Amino acid sequence: MKTAPEQINTLVQHHHAQPKIKIDTGAICFFFLGIFMIAFLLHSIY
């Protein structure tokens, strides 16, 4: 579980010089994280 936050932190630090791209990557990361969490919960329930 430590690898995912580290990857997100590296992405944020990598795009720190470009705020617009940092915001876009952050939104996309949270979007996909939410989808994977919902899919995992639904898969575990059913």
C-alpha positions in Angstrom: 0.0 0.0 0.0 3.0 2.3 0.3 3.8 2.2 -3.4 0.7 4.0 -4.6 1.2 7.1 -2.3 4.8 7.2 -3.3 4.0 7.2 -7.0 1.4 10.0 -6.5 4.0 12.0 -4.5 6.6 11.5 -7.3 4.1 12.6 -9.9 3.2 15.8 -7.9 6.9 16.6 -7.4 7.7 15.9 -11.0 5.1 18.3 -12.3 5.6 20.8 -9.4 7.2 23.3 -11.9 4.0 23.2 -14.0 0.9 23.9 -11.7 -1.7 23.3 -14.4 -0.4 19.8 -15.2 0.0 19.1 -11.5 -3.7 19.9 -10.9 -4.7 17.8 -13.9 -2.7 14.8 -12.9 -3.9 15.1 -9.3 -7.6 15.2 -10.5 -7.0 12.2 -12.8 -5.3 10.3 -10.0 -8.1 10.9 -7.6 -10.7 10.1 -10.3 -9.1 6.7 -11.1 -8.5 6.0 -7.4 -12.2 6.5 -6.7 -13.2 4.2 -9.6 -10.8 1.5 -8.5 -12.0 1.8 -4.9 -15.7 1.5 -6.0 -14.9 -1.4 -8.3 -13.0 -3.2 -5.6 -15.8 -2.7 -3.0 -18.5 -3.9 -5.5 -16.3 -6.9 -6.5 -15.8 -7.8 -2.8 -19.5 -7.4 -1.9 -20.9 -9.4 -4.8 
